[in-house]
């Protein structure tokens, strides 16, 4: 093995190690790091066999035997195999588990044998390691190495939706892949140079490698913009056409590997522990689920969030408990509530159980994320699923729904329990004082928490315009201030955030919840005992829940695009006014430096027909338009680059091992063929024909032909100056050929249109 081969082996280790590390970091199952041993042993075995005298089939058979032995050793040490057993018994147990998994696969069943996934993964990485070394050292077919490893790595990264960054693994893979391409290309060139006795600089390999890394860095920079292409209507249309067979395959995969910590994103709703207040959202009318329940007003809740930092909501509760089918926790007992059972038929996947209001139990196993109350009870915040429910699944879930009337909630003014005070009154320090002052202006005169919440709810619905194309807040701008004083436009995430911030600023415990609004009623039972709700993607929603002592969490709807919640409110029925722009309370004397903002005043409204803000808005629109064009420009550029590379490969294919002058003449002859000049001509006749077809290449064609004839039929080999002359002539002739070919294609295209 030469020193360059040792360097290649190290690069292969790094590239395959990036793929193994990415899968291990994704934590699909515990203990997947053992695949690294399979990869390393496969790579070493492939290296040894590539340098051996074994024939191809003998080497492959030997690798298969070694690979099976390694996989059995790894499987025998798996946690699901009792380590006290003899190795023979371990082997039989592994075979039995694999046979059971195959049976489930054949019957479209469900399997929870985690060892099978580990064995398959180890077998995959053994194969990747062996083939990488084999094709690298025996045949130098680099794409046979890069593509399989890339598919494995990118598949894991695509489906991973956790918090760990996969970027370092992608960078390592891409840099290693480009280094391998550079090394392979240079090795081919060096062989030709040595065969032709051409001298080259000793440090050329280092320069090539450094240039390859630089090109990789540039490619990575542009690659970050390419994913925007997937957001186009055309791309979504193509993806939707492929979605049905893909979904069926994905459903089978999840059933057969149900123990995986699946983070599948498409078409699965992933409810994680955070909610970022970002930019525009694009929702469709695709169906999510059909829900059958008694005819009431519902929210299909998936999760809640308690902590807010100015731009992101998070759930700080990390206590979990596994819930068996139909099992429930010892939940708090609240007044004015009823248990509702709803049946869900899924058309889109989810990693969380949906339930009407506060979730209680479901007829599928789940993992409850809960909060512990002061009296030792457990309030369920989210019911996670060990593996997502995919389209076609159905389940039923119970939820506790508040039926308390407005008068009852007005009287619920007791002290908050400690577990509520510690979590649901928190506000970040970057909430501006004017947001808090606005809350006082709107609801400060109300004597109870219910009327405060209702007043803010009504004001937001009346004064904030619904707009789901709202841009994300600028850096350093708190989201509620952005909505209330800068844009006066937003969607549900911003409405709910603003209401909770204003309530908490007045000491009212509240939080946001996320899931789906009730959707559209499609049918109702004749006896009015049940109704069916059709829920679509566009019904995805975030709303507010306010805590009332003795009554628990009660929903409020500040989003203007949603129907208002109707409660039995005698005070409103009697004619209590509902101001849309309440009179602000004057600030305290010590706060005279703080300006008072009227609730119905649009901050920053122009008074003279134009402001710098309008100029910035126009500039941002122009920049946004240019950014939308950037993916298409990149695609066009990539197609042009791919065409240029393909043409260069077509020109040079099969001539790599010819001497320099003969290779140049061979490429000239190939272009002569493409121009319609037959093979029956002598070299000089061919040069004359080329001159007639492409007059601009007359001198170059004759020069290349003359050097070829001297080299091919003369006694002396061409010197370095003649080789350089031939290369220079070919470079100029090639440009003319390209221009002539392109013009001819364009002329034909225009003639057809005429």
C-alpha positions in Angstrom: 0.0 0.0 0.0 1.4 3.4 -1.0 1.2 6.5 1.2 -1.5 7.9 -1.1 -3.6 4.8 -0.5 -3.2 5.2 3.2 -4.5 8.8 2.9 -7.5 7.6 0.8 -8.2 5.0 3.5 -8.3 7.7 6.2 -10.7 9.8 4.0 -13.0 6.8 3.6 -13.0 6.3 7.4 -14.0 9.9 7.9 -16.7 9.9 5.3 -18.3 6.6 6.4 -17.8 7.6 10.0 -19.8 10.8 9.4 -22.7 8.6 8.2 -22.5 6.3 11.2 -22.2 9.2 13.6 -25.2 11.0 12.1 -27.4 7.9 12.6 -26.1 7.3 16.1 -26.7 11.0 17.0 -30.3 10.8 15.6 -30.9 8.2 18.3 -33.4 6.2 16.4 -32.6 3.4 18.9 -30.2 3.1 21.7 -26.9 1.5 20.9 -26.7 2.2 17.2 -23.1 3.2 17.5 -22.1 -0.5 17.1 -22.6 0.0 13.4 -19.3 1.9 13.4 -17.5 -1.4 14.3 -19.2 -3.1 11.3 -18.2 -0.2 9.0 -14.6 -0.2 10.2 -14.2 -4.0 9.9 -15.8 -4.0 6.5 -13.5 -1.2 5.3 -10.4 -3.1 6.5 -11.6 -6.3 5.0 -12.3 -4.6 1.7 -8.9 -3.0 1.7 -7.2 -6.4 2.3 -9.2 -8.2 -0.4 -8.7 -5.3 -2.9 -4.9 -5.7 -2.7 -5.1 -9.5 -2.6 -4.8 -11.9 -5.6 -8.4 -13.1 -5.1 -10.7 -13.0 -8.1 -13.8 -10.8 -7.8 -16.3 -13.5 -6.9 -13.9 -15.1 -4.4 -13.3 -11.8 -2.7 -17.1 -11.1 -2.5 -17.8 -14.6 -1.0 -15.1 -14.1 1.5 -16.5 -10.8 2.5 -19.9 -12.2 2.9 -18.7 -14.9 5.3 -16.7 -12.4 7.3 -19.7 -10.0 7.3 -22.2 -12.6 8.6 -19.7 -13.5 11.3 -19.3 -9.9 12.5 -23.1 -9.3 12.4 -23.8 -12.4 14.5 -21.2 -11.3 17.0 -22.7 -7.8 17.2 -26.2 -9.3 17.5 -25.2 -11.7 20.2 -24.1 -8.9 22.4 -27.3 -6.9 21.9 -29.2 -5.9 25.1 -32.2 -8.0 24.0 -30.1 -11.2 24.0 -29.4 -12.7 27.5 -25.7 -12.6 27.9 -25.7 -15.7 30.2 -26.6 -17.9 27.2 -24.1 -19.9 25.3 -23.2 -18.6 21.9 -25.0 -21.4 20.1 -28.2 -20.5 21.9 -27.7 -16.8 21.2 -27.4 -17.6 17.5 -30.6 -19.7 17.5 -32.4 -16.9 19.3 -31.2 -14.3 16.8 -32.4 -16.6 13.9 -35.8 -17.0 15.7 -36.2 -13.2 16.1 -35.3 -12.5 12.5 -37.8 -15.2 11.3 -40.5 -13.7 13.4 -39.8 -10.3 11.9 -39.9 -11.7 8.4 -43.2 -13.3 9.2 -44.6 -9.9 10.4 -43.3 -8.3 7.2 -45.0 -10.8 5.0 -48.3 -10.4 6.8 -48.1 -6.5 7.0 -48.0 -6.8 10.8 -46.2 -4.9 13.5 -42.9 -5.8 15.1 -41.1 -4.5 18.2 -37.9 -6.4 17.7 -35.3 -3.7 17.9 -32.4 -6.1 17.3 -33.5 -6.6 13.7 -33.0 -2.9 12.9 -29.6 -3.1 14.5 -28.6 -6.1 12.4 -29.9 -4.5 9.2 -28.0 -1.3 10.0 -24.8 -3.2 10.8 -25.1 -5.2 7.6 -25.6 -2.0 5.6 -22.5 -0.4 7.0 -20.4 -3.6 6.5 -21.5 -3.5 2.9 -20.7 0.2 2.6 -17.3 -0.2 4.2 -16.4 -3.2 2.1 -17.5 -1.8 -1.3 -15.9 1.6 -0.5 -12.5 0.0 -0.1 -13.0 -2.5 -2.9 -14.0 0.1 -5.6 -11.5 2.6 -4.3 -8.4 0.4 -4.3 -9.1 -2.1 -7.1 -11.1 -0.2 -9.6 -11.0 3.4 -8.5 -14.7 3.9 -9.2 -15.4 6.7 -6.8 -19.1 7.2 -7.5 -19.7 3.7 -6.4 -18.5 4.9 -3.0 -19.9 8.4 -2.7 -23.5 7.7 -3.8 -24.5 4.8 -1.5 -22.9 6.6 1.5 -24.7 9.8 0.6 -28.1 8.2 0.2 -27.7 6.6 3.7 -26.6 9.8 5.3 -29.1 12.1 3.7 -32.0 9.7 4.4 -31.2 9.8 8.1 -30.8 13.6 8.1 -34.0 14.1 6.1 -36.2 12.2 8.5 -34.6 13.5 11.7 -36.5 16.3 13.3 -34.8 16.5 16.7 -32.8 19.2 18.3 -29.3 17.9 17.4 -27.5 19.6 14.5 -26.8 17.3 11.5 -24.8 20.0 9.7 -21.3 18.8 10.9 -21.9 15.3 9.5 -23.0 16.7 6.2 -20.0 18.9 5.9 -17.6 16.1 6.7 -19.2 13.9 4.1 -19.2 16.5 1.4 -15.6 17.5 2.0 -14.5 13.9 2.0 -16.4 13.1 -1.1 -14.8 16.0 -3.0 -11.4 15.0 -1.8 -11.9 11.5 -3.1 -13.0 12.9 -6.5 -9.9 15.1 -6.6 -7.6 12.2 -5.5 -9.1 9.8 -8.0 -8.9 12.3 -10.9 -5.3 13.3 -10.0 -4.3 9.6 -9.7 -5.6 8.9 -13.2 -3.7 11.9 -14.6 -0.5 10.9 -12.8 -0.7 7.5 -14.4 -1.0 9.1 -17.8 1.8 11.5 -17.1 4.2 8.8 -15.9 3.4 6.6 -18.9 4.1 9.5 -21.2 7.2 10.6 -19.3 5.7 14.0 -18.4 7.2 15.7 -15.4 4.9 17.4 -12.9 5.4 19.3 -9.6 5.7 17.1 -6.5 3.4 19.4 -4.5 0.6 19.1 -7.1 -1.4 16.6 -5.0 -1.5 19.0 -2.0 -2.6 21.9 -4.2 -5.3 19.8 -5.8 -6.6 18.7 -2.3 -6.6 22.3 -1.0 -8.5 23.5 -4.1 -11.0 20.7 -3.7 -11.7 21.8 -0.1 -12.1 25.3 -1.3 -14.6 24.3 -3.9 -16.5 22.2 -1.3 -16.8 25.3 0.9 -18.3 27.4 -2.0 -20.6 24.5 -2.9 -21.9 24.3 0.7 -22.6 28.0 0.7 -24.8 27.8 -2.3 -26.4 24.5 -1.2 -28.0 26.3 1.7 -30.3 28.2 -0.7 -31.4 25.2 -2.7 -34.0 23.9 -0.3 -36.2 26.9 -1.1 -36.9 25.3 -4.4 -39.0 22.7 -2.6 -41.4 25.5 -1.5 -42.5 26.2 -5.1 -46.0 25.1 -6.3 -44.5 22.9 -9.0 -42.3 21.1 -6.5 -45.2 20.5 -4.1 -47.3 19.2 -7.0 -44.7 16.6 -8.0 -44.2 15.6 -4.3 -47.9 15.2 -3.9 -48.1 12.9 -6.9 -45.5 10.6 -5.3 -47.0 10.8 -1.8 -49.5 7.9 -1.9 -47.1 5.0 -2.7 -44.5 6.6 -0.5 -46.9 6.9 2.5 -47.8 3.2 2.2 -44.1 2.2 2.2 -43.5 4.5 5.1 -46.4 3.1 7.1 -45.0 -0.4 6.6 -41.6 0.7 7.7 -43.0 2.3 10.9 -45.0 -0.8 11.7 -42.0 -3.2 11.2 -39.7 -0.9 13.2 -42.2 0.4 15.7 -39.5 0.7 18.4 -37.6 3.4 16.5 -37.7 6.9 18.0 -39.3 8.1 14.7 -38.9 11.8 13.9 -40.6 11.5 10.5 -41.7 14.9 9.2 -43.7 14.1 6.1 -46.7 13.7 6.3 -46.5 13.7 10.1 -47.3 16.6 12.5 -44.4 16.8 15.0 -45.3 18.6 18.2 -41.9 19.3 19.9 -41.1 21.2 23.1 -40.8 24.6 21.4 -42.8 26.9 19.1 -40.9 29.6 17.3 -42.7 32.8 16.3 -41.5 32.9 12.8 -42.5 34.3 9.4 -45.2 33.4 6.9 -47.0 30.1 7.0 -48.6 28.4 4.0 -51.4 26.0 4.9 -53.4 23.9 2.5 -56.9 22.4 2.4 -55.4 18.8 2.6 -57.4 16.6 5.1 -55.9 15.9 8.5 -58.5 13.9 10.3 -62.2 13.3 10.8 -63.4 13.6 14.4 -66.7 12.3 15.7 -67.9 13.8 19.1 -71.0 15.3 20.7 -71.9 18.6 18.9 -70.0 21.3 20.8 -67.4 23.9 20.1 -64.0 22.2 20.2 -60.2 22.6 20.1 -58.3 19.4 19.3 -55.3 20.0 21.6 -51.9 18.4 21.1 -49.6 20.3 23.4 -49.1 23.4 25.6 -46.3 25.8 26.3 -45.5 27.8 29.4 -42.2 29.6 29.0 -41.7 32.6 26.7 -38.5 34.4 25.9 -39.7 37.0 23.5 -39.6 35.0 20.2 -40.0 31.4 21.2 -42.4 29.4 23.4 -41.1 26.3 25.2 -42.5 23.6 27.5 -40.3 23.4 30.6 -42.1 20.3 31.9 -40.0 17.1 31.3 -41.7 14.6 33.6 -43.1 11.7 31.6 -44.9 8.5 32.3 -45.9 5.7 30.0 -49.7 5.2 29.7 -51.0 1.8 28.6 -54.1 1.6 26.5 -57.1 3.4 28.2 -54.9 4.2 31.2 -55.0 7.7 32.8 -53.2 9.6 35.5 -54.7 10.9 38.8 -55.9 14.2 37.3 -57.0 17.3 39.2 -60.7 17.6 39.9 -62.2 20.8 38.5 -65.8 22.1 38.7 -67.8 23.0 35.6 -66.2 20.4 33.4 -67.3 17.3 31.5 -65.5 14.4 30.0 -65.8 14.1 26.2 -64.9 11.0 24.1 -63.9 11.7 20.5 -63.0 9.3 17.8 -60.3 10.3 15.3 -59.7 8.9 11.8 -56.3 10.1 10.6 -55.4 11.2 7.1 -52.2 12.8 8.2 -49.7 11.4 10.7 -49.1 12.8 14.2 -46.6 12.1 17.0 -49.0 13.4 19.6 -52.5 12.3 20.6 -55.2 14.9 19.8 -57.9 15.3 22.5 -60.9 17.6 23.1 -59.4 20.2 25.5 -57.4 18.7 28.4 -56.3 15.2 27.4 -57.2 12.4 29.9 -56.7 9.0 28.2 -56.6 7.2 24.8 -57.1 3.7 23.5 -53.5 3.6 22.2 -50.4 3.4 24.3 -48.7 6.8 24.8 -46.3 8.7 27.0 -47.8 11.5 29.1 -45.9 14.7 29.7 -47.4 16.1 32.9 -47.3 18.7 35.6 -47.5 17.8 39.3 -50.1 19.9 41.2 -49.7 21.0 44.9 -51.9 18.1 46.1 -49.9 15.5 44.2 -52.1 15.0 41.2 -51.0 15.0 37.6 -52.2 17.4 34.8 -51.5 15.9 31.4 -49.9 18.5 29.1 -49.2 16.3 26.1 -49.7 12.6 25.1 -46.7 11.6 23.0 -46.7 8.5 20.8 -43.8 6.1 20.7 -44.1 5.9 16.9 -46.3 8.3 14.9 -49.8 7.4 13.9 -49.8 7.4 10.1 -52.6 8.0 7.6 -55.3 5.3 7.9 -55.0 4.9 11.7 -57.9 5.6 14.0 -58.2 6.0 17.8 -60.4 7.4 20.5 -59.4 9.9 23.2 -61.1 11.4 26.2 -60.7 15.0 27.2 -61.9 17.2 30.0 -63.8 20.2 28.6 -64.9 23.3 30.5 -68.6 24.2 30.4 -68.3 26.9 33.1 -70.4 30.0 32.4 -69.2 33.6 32.5 -70.8 34.3 35.9 -69.1 31.3 37.4 -65.7 32.3 36.0 -66.1 35.9 37.3 -66.4 34.5 40.8 -63.3 32.3 40.5 -60.9 34.8 42.0 -59.1 32.7 44.6 -55.3 32.5 45.0 -53.3 30.5 42.5 -51.7 27.3 43.6 -47.9 27.3 43.8 -47.4 25.1 40.7 -49.4 27.6 38.6 -47.7 30.7 40.0 -44.2 29.2 39.3 -44.8 28.6 35.6 -47.7 30.6 34.2 -46.9 34.1 35.3 -43.4 34.3 33.7 -42.5 37.1 31.3 -39.1 37.9 29.7 -37.4 41.1 30.5 -37.6 42.3 26.9 -41.4 42.9 27.0 -41.7 46.7 26.4 -43.5 48.8 29.0 -46.0 50.0 26.4 -47.3 46.4 26.0 -48.0 46.2 29.7 -49.6 49.7 29.6 -51.8 48.7 26.7 -53.1 45.8 28.8 -54.0 48.1 31.6 -55.7 50.5 29.2 -57.8 47.7 27.8 -58.6 45.7 30.9 -57.3 47.4 34.0 -60.7 48.6 35.1 -62.1 45.1 35.1 -62.5 43.7 38.6 -62.0 40.0 37.9 -59.7 37.9 35.8 -62.5 36.6 33.5 -63.5 40.1 32.4 -59.9 41.1 32.0 -59.3 38.1 29.7 -62.6 38.7 27.8 -61.7 42.4 27.3 -58.3 41.6 25.8 -59.8 38.9 23.7 -62.4 41.2 22.2 -59.9 44.0 21.6 -57.5 41.8 19.7 -60.3 40.4 17.6 -61.5 43.9 16.8 -58.1 45.7 16.3 -55.6 43.2 14.8 -56.0 42.1 11.2 -55.5 38.4 10.4 -52.5 37.9 8.1 -50.7 34.5 7.8 -48.0 36.0 5.6 -46.6 38.2 8.3 -42.8 38.5 8.2 -40.8 37.3 11.3 -40.0 40.0 13.9 -36.7 41.7 13.3 -33.8 40.7 15.5 -34.2 42.0 19.0 -37.9 42.8 18.7 -40.3 41.1 21.1 -43.2 39.4 19.3 -46.2 40.9 21.1 -44.8 44.4 20.7 -44.2 43.6 17.0 -47.8 42.6 16.6 -49.4 45.4 18.7 -47.3 48.4 17.8 -45.6 47.7 14.5 -47.7 45.6 12.2 -51.2 45.3 13.7 -51.4 42.2 11.6 -50.6 38.5 12.4 -51.9 35.0 12.7 -52.9 32.7 15.6 -49.4 32.3 17.1 -49.0 36.0 17.4 -52.6 36.7 18.6 -52.2 34.1 21.4 -48.8 35.3 22.4 -50.0 38.9 22.7 -53.0 37.9 24.8 -50.9 35.8 27.2 -48.2 38.5 27.5 -50.8 41.1 28.4 -52.7 38.8 30.8 -49.5 37.8 32.6 -48.4 41.4 32.9 -51.6 41.9 35.0 -51.0 38.8 37.1 -53.5 36.5 35.2 -52.1 33.0 34.8 -52.3 31.8 31.2 -50.6 29.8 28.5 -50.8 29.0 24.8 -52.0 25.6 23.4 -51.5 24.2 19.9 -53.2 21.7 17.8 -56.2 22.2 15.5 -59.4 24.2 15.5 -62.6 22.1 15.3 -62.9 22.2 11.5 -66.1 22.0 9.6 -69.2 19.9 10.6 -69.9 17.5 7.8 -72.7 15.4 9.4 -74.8 15.2 12.5 -76.6 12.2 14.0 -80.4 12.3 13.7 -80.7 12.4 17.5 -78.1 15.1 17.8 -75.9 12.8 19.9 -72.8 13.2 17.7 -71.3 15.2 14.9 -68.5 14.6 12.5 -65.9 17.3 12.1 -63.6 17.5 9.0 -60.3 19.0 10.0 -57.8 20.2 7.4 -54.3 21.5 7.5 -55.6 25.1 7.3 -57.3 24.5 10.7 -53.9 24.1 12.5 -54.2 26.6 15.3 -52.8 28.2 18.5 -55.1 29.5 21.2 -55.1 30.8 24.8 -55.9 28.9 28.0 -56.5 30.9 31.2 -56.4 29.3 34.6 -59.3 29.8 37.0 -59.1 28.4 40.6 -61.6 25.6 41.0 -62.4 25.5 37.3 -59.0 24.8 35.8 -57.9 25.8 32.3 -60.5 27.6 30.1 -60.0 28.4 26.4 -60.1 31.9 24.9 -60.1 32.8 21.2 -58.3 36.0 20.3 -57.7 35.2 16.6 -60.0 37.3 14.4 -60.3 34.6 11.7 -61.8 32.1 14.1 -65.4 32.2 15.3 -65.8 33.8 18.7 -66.4 31.6 21.7 -70.0 31.8 23.1 -70.5 31.5 26.8 -73.6 32.1 28.9 -72.8 35.7 29.9 -75.8 37.5 31.5 -73.8 40.7 31.9 -73.2 41.0 28.1 -76.8 40.0 27.4 -78.0 42.8 29.6 -76.1 45.3 27.5 -72.7 45.7 29.1 -70.6 47.7 26.6 -67.8 46.1 24.7 -65.4 48.9 23.9 -63.0 48.4 21.0 -60.8 51.3 22.0 -60.9 51.8 25.8 -59.8 55.1 27.3 -56.2 54.7 28.5 -55.5 55.1 32.2 -53.2 58.0 32.9 -49.7 57.0 33.9 -48.5 57.5 37.5 -46.7 60.7 38.3 -43.3 59.0 38.6 -43.7 57.5 35.1 -44.3 60.8 33.3 -41.4 60.0 30.9 -43.3 56.9 29.6 -45.6 57.8 26.7 -49.1 56.5 26.8 -50.3 54.8 23.7 -54.0 54.7 22.8 -55.2 51.2 21.9 -56.8 52.3 18.7 -53.8 54.3 17.5 -51.6 52.8 14.9 -48.1 53.4 16.1 -45.8 55.0 13.6 -48.7 56.0 11.3 -47.6 58.5 8.6 -48.8 62.0 9.0 -47.2 63.6 5.9 -47.6 61.0 3.2 -44.4 59.0 3.6 -41.9 57.8 6.2 -38.5 56.0 6.1 -40.4 52.9 7.2 -42.3 52.8 4.0 -39.1 53.1 2.0 -37.6 50.2 4.0 -40.8 48.2 3.4 -40.6 48.7 -0.3 -36.9 47.8 -0.3 -37.7 44.6 1.7 -40.3 43.7 -0.9 -37.7 44.1 -3.7 -35.2 42.0 -1.8 -37.8 39.4 -1.1 -38.6 39.2 -4.8 -35.0 38.8 -5.7 -34.6 36.1 -3.0 -37.5 34.2 -4.6 -35.7 34.3 -7.9 -32.5 33.1 -6.4 -33.4 29.4 -6.3 -34.4 29.4 -10.0 -31.2 31.2 -10.9 -29.3 28.6 -9.0 -31.2 25.8 -10.7 -30.5 27.3 -14.2 -26.9 27.8 -13.3 -26.6 24.2 -12.1 -28.2 23.0 -15.3 -25.7 25.0 -17.4 -22.8 23.7 -15.3 -24.1 20.1 -15.6 -24.4 20.6 -19.4 -20.9 21.9 -19.6 -19.5 19.1 -17.5 -21.4 16.5 -19.5 -20.2 18.0 -22.8 -16.6 17.9 -21.5 -16.9 14.3 -20.5 -18.5 13.4 -23.9 -15.6 15.1 -25.6 -12.9 13.3 -23.7 -14.5 9.9 -23.0 -12.3 7.0 -24.1 -9.2 9.2 -24.8 -7.8 9.4 -21.3 -4.9 7.0 -22.0 -3.8 8.4 -25.4 -0.7 10.6 -25.7 -1.4 14.3 -25.5 -1.3 15.2 -29.2 -3.2 12.1 -30.3 -5.8 12.8 -27.6 -6.2 16.3 -28.9 -6.7 15.1 -32.5 -9.1 12.4 -31.3 -11.3 15.1 -29.7 -11.1 17.2 -32.9 -12.2 14.1 -34.9 -15.1 13.5 -32.5 -16.4 17.0 -33.1 -16.0 16.5 -36.9 -18.3 13.5 -36.5 -20.8 15.6 -34.6 -20.7 18.2 -37.4 -21.6 15.5 -39.9 -18.1 14.9 -41.4 -17.6 11.2 -42.2 -14.7 8.9 -41.2 -13.6 8.3 -44.8 -11.5 11.4 -45.0 -7.7 11.6 -44.5 -6.5 13.8 -41.6 -5.8 16.8 -43.9 -9.1 16.3 -45.8 -10.9 16.3 -42.4 -9.2 19.5 -41.5 -10.4 21.2 -44.7 -13.9 20.0 -44.1 -13.8 21.4 -40.5 -12.5 24.7 -41.9 -15.5 24.9 -44.3 -18.1 24.1 -41.6 -16.5 26.3 -38.9 -14.3 28.9 -40.6 -13.1 30.4 -37.4 -11.2 27.1 -36.6 -9.2 26.9 -39.8 -5.8 27.6 -38.3 -6.3 25.5 -35.2 -7.7 22.5 -37.1 -4.7 22.5 -39.5 -2.2 23.0 -36.7 -3.6 20.1 -34.6 -3.7 17.9 -37.7 -0.2 18.7 -38.7 1.2 17.9 -35.2 -0.8 14.7 -35.1 0.6 13.5 -38.5 4.1 14.3 -37.3 3.6 12.4 -34.0 1.7 9.5 -35.5 3.7 8.8 -38.6 7.0 10.6 -37.9 10.0 9.2 -36.0 10.3 11.8 -33.3 7.9 12.3 -30.4 6.5 15.8 -30.0 8.4 18.1 -27.5 6.8 20.0 -24.7 6.4 23.2 -26.8 4.5 21.2 -29.5 2.2 19.7 -26.9 1.4 23.1 -25.4 0.8 24.4 -29.0 -1.7 21.6 -29.6 -3.5 22.2 -26.3 -3.8 26.0 -27.0 -5.1 25.3 -30.5 -7.7 22.9 -29.1 -8.9 25.3 -26.4 -9.6 28.0 -29.0 -11.2 25.5 -31.5 -13.4 24.0 -28.7 -14.9 27.4 -27.9 -15.8 27.9 -31.6 -17.3 24.5 -31.8 -19.5 25.2 -28.8 -20.6 28.5 -30.2 -21.4 27.1 -33.6 -23.3 24.1 -32.1 -25.4 26.4 -29.8 -26.2 28.8 -32.7 -27.3 25.9 -34.9 -29.6 24.6 -32.2 -31.2 28.0 -31.6 -31.7 28.5 -35.4 -33.5 25.1 -35.6 -35.7 26.0 -32.7 -36.7 29.4 -34.2 -37.4 27.8 -37.6 -39.7 25.2 -35.9 -41.6 28.0 -34.2 -42.1 29.8 -37.5 
